[in-house]
Amino acid sequence: MQYSRYAMRLATRSTLSTPPRISIHTPKQAAKQHKIISRKYNLLSVQFRLGRSKLKESKLLQR
């Protein structure tokens, strides 16, 4: 079985406790799985960015 390298990278790089279990049999399923993974990853990176901007703001306020 081969998944898109991108999907695998997203699955392993995401900070979710366990990378999503990938069971893919058809291209359609693969695409669906990839969408789910990338959506999760995008949400995480957005949260991370928001967190960082809040940190910067609080540091500026403390000065």
Secondary structure, DSSP 8 states (H G I E B T S, - for coil): ----HHHHHHHHHS-SSS-------SHHHHHHHHHHHHHHHHHHHHHHHHHHHHHHHHHHHH-
